[in-house]
Amino acid sequence: MAKKSLTIIILLWVSCLLMSCGGLKSIPEGSQTLGVFEGSFDGVRYGGSIRIHLFQTSEGEKLFRATVSVEPNEPTVPRALFVLGKMTANSLEGEFQGDTSGKLSGQLSPDGKQLSGSFDITSPGLNDGTWQAKKI
């Protein structure tokens, strides 16, 4: 009986993880990469690096996935944060995923070689700030 209960608990836990991380896989399969951008972010309390992948779906929708790496590595601050969002014209709007809540917004430069914007993380202990990235 205890083994069966443990199995059920593990299955429920894995299901919850998959459901909470399911958003991280929302770029549809077969989407074409439009570009990868790397740069830095500067926040009120922490800084680090940002990497953004722009995609275009087969239906023509433009989406992005971003990874924000927080430095310095402190035990109370997540090491990596993830953002998913949509691009409309030259504007980006996305939301942090997982245990971190907040928004990231930005603009693509007219020449398509740079992104810049701001973020607002509403999770306790984190911060707000700006970011910029260049196409690699």
HELIX and SHEET records of a PDB file:
HELIX    1   1 ALA A    2  CYS A   21  1                                  20    
HELIX    2   2 GLY A   22  LYS A   25  5                                   4    
SHEET    1   A 9 GLN A  32  GLY A  43  0                                        
SHEET    2   A 9 GLY A  47  GLN A  56 -1                                        
SHEET    3   A 9 LYS A  62  GLU A  71 -1                                        
SHEET    4   A 9 ALA A  80  THR A  88 -1                                        
SHEET    5   A 9 SER A  91  PHE A  96 -1                                        
SHEET    6   A 9 GLY A 102  LEU A 108 -1                                        
SHEET    7   A 9 GLN A 114  ILE A 121 -1                                        
SHEET    8   A 9 ASP A 128  LYS A 135 -1                                        
SHEET    9   A 9 GLN A  32  GLY A  43 -1                                        
END                                                                             
